[in-house]
Amino acid sequence: MKRRQPLPSRWFVADERTGRRLWPGLRAIRPGGGVLILYRDLPKRERAVLLAKLRRAARQRRLALADEEAGEAARVHDLAELRQALLRRTPLLFLSPMFETQAIPIGNRCLE
């Protein structure tokens, strides 16, 4: 993402759990939205092909795309992860939710 580019207020997080909902989910995002790409467990070549398709689709729909694996973004759940992301100068940080979600139940650590 370019500096001083306005950031989307809504993001779609895409990873292996997204499954068949990936493409319908992408179509549901309004232009100006964003997609955070995770997909850490895919083989390198398969991930590269998927990423190329996602970049093409994002360009067509005028969506911002951030690839966590490439260091374009980081999800932060505690102060240690925040410090690590800041030291790496990660340009986009997603802070842990303040309230329980399916992915992060109340029992998990959170930012304080």
Secondary structure, 3 states (H helix, E strand, C coil): CCCCCCCCCCEEEECHHHHHHHHHHHHHCCCCCEEEECCCCCCHHHHHHHHHHHHHHHHHHCCEEEECCCCCCEEECCHHHHHHHHHCCCCCEEECCCCCCCCCCCCCCCCC
